[in-house]
Amino acid sequence: MMIETMKWIPNKLHYVHLSRNGREWKLHHYLSVKSAFIRGGFDSITIWVDDEPNGEWWDLTKDMVTLEKVEPPTEIFGKQITQPAHQSDVIRLQVLIEEGVGVEDKADL
């Protein structure tokens, strides 16, 4: 019974990377995606971005993923959100609710 339930969970991985404030795509971002791509067994990897990253590590990453543009939220439940980390948290929750999938937090690296 447990195995039947598990196949309803989409085999997709999502990341959120907000770079509008100059946040670079660095080596650890690339390594996280590369590891998931090679070892994770996911059907797809999506990165939700406000602006497409750039640089040498992004150039090595972009062929492994699908990009989805998103406008960072400015409030939640009437409370203003200004910190990119908090905006990213809200986006992760929205993706989880809408997609029902795992969302990687690069802060865990």
C-alpha positions as CSV (number, residue, x, y, z in Angstrom):
1,M,0.0,0.0,0.0
2,M,2.8,2.4,0.8
3,I,4.5,1.9,-2.5
4,E,1.3,2.7,-4.4
5,T,1.0,6.0,-2.5
6,M,4.6,6.9,-3.2
7,K,4.2,6.9,-7.0
8,W,1.8,9.8,-6.7
9,I,4.5,12.1,-5.4
10,P,6.1,13.9,-8.5
11,N,9.7,13.0,-9.0
12,K,10.7,16.6,-9.5
13,L,13.2,18.8,-7.7
14,H,12.8,22.6,-7.4
15,Y,15.3,25.3,-6.3
16,V,14.7,29.0,-5.7
17,H,17.5,31.5,-6.6
18,L,16.8,35.2,-6.3
19,S,19.7,37.1,-7.8
20,R,18.2,40.5,-8.5
21,N,20.2,42.0,-5.7
22,G,23.5,40.8,-7.2
23,R,23.6,37.3,-5.7
24,E,25.9,35.2,-7.8
25,W,25.5,31.6,-9.0
26,K,28.5,30.0,-7.3
27,L,30.4,26.7,-7.2
28,H,28.3,25.3,-4.4
29,H,25.1,26.0,-6.4
30,Y,26.5,24.2,-9.4
31,L,27.6,21.2,-7.3
32,S,24.2,20.9,-5.6
33,V,22.4,20.8,-9.0
34,K,25.0,18.6,-10.6
35,S,24.8,16.1,-7.7
36,A,21.0,16.1,-7.9
37,F,21.2,15.7,-11.7
38,I,23.6,12.7,-11.6
39,R,22.6,11.0,-8.4
40,G,19.1,12.2,-7.5
41,G,17.1,10.3,-10.1
42,F,14.7,13.1,-10.7
43,D,12.6,13.4,-13.8
44,S,13.3,17.2,-13.9
45,I,15.0,19.9,-12.0
46,T,13.5,23.4,-12.0
47,I,15.1,26.6,-10.8
48,W,12.7,29.5,-9.9
49,V,14.5,32.8,-10.5
50,D,13.7,36.5,-10.6
51,D,16.5,37.1,-13.1
52,E,18.6,34.5,-14.9
53,P,21.9,34.0,-13.2
54,N,25.1,34.5,-15.1
55,G,28.8,33.5,-14.8
56,E,30.9,30.5,-15.4
57,W,29.1,28.2,-12.9
58,W,25.7,29.1,-14.3
59,D,27.0,28.3,-17.8
60,L,27.8,24.8,-16.6
61,T,24.4,24.4,-14.8
62,K,21.8,25.8,-17.2
63,D,21.6,22.8,-19.6
64,M,20.6,20.5,-16.6
65,V,17.6,22.6,-15.5
66,T,14.4,24.3,-16.6
67,L,14.1,28.0,-15.6
68,E,10.8,29.4,-14.3
69,K,10.6,33.2,-13.8
70,V,9.0,34.5,-10.7
71,E,8.4,37.9,-9.2
72,P,9.5,37.8,-5.5
73,P,6.6,38.4,-3.1
74,T,6.5,41.7,-1.3
75,E,4.1,40.6,1.5
76,I,2.5,37.7,3.1
77,F,-0.6,37.8,5.3
78,G,-0.4,41.6,5.1
79,K,3.2,41.7,6.4
80,Q,5.9,43.3,4.2
81,I,8.8,41.0,3.1
82,T,12.0,42.7,2.1
83,Q,14.7,40.1,2.7
84,P,15.5,37.8,-0.3
85,A,15.8,34.8,2.1
86,H,12.2,35.3,3.3
87,Q,10.9,36.0,-0.2
88,S,12.6,32.7,-1.2
89,D,10.9,30.9,1.7
90,V,7.5,32.1,0.5
91,I,8.2,31.0,-3.1
92,R,9.3,27.5,-1.8
93,L,6.0,27.1,0.0
94,Q,4.0,28.2,-3.0
95,V,5.9,25.7,-5.2
96,L,5.3,23.0,-2.6
97,I,1.6,23.7,-2.4
98,E,1.1,24.0,-6.2
99,E,3.5,21.2,-7.3
100,G,3.6,18.9,-4.3
101,V,7.3,18.2,-4.7
102,G,10.6,18.5,-2.9
103,V,12.1,22.0,-2.8
104,E,15.8,22.2,-2.0
105,D,17.0,25.0,0.2
106,K,20.6,25.9,-0.8
107,A,21.1,27.4,2.7
108,D,21.3,23.7,3.9
109,L,24.6,23.2,2.0
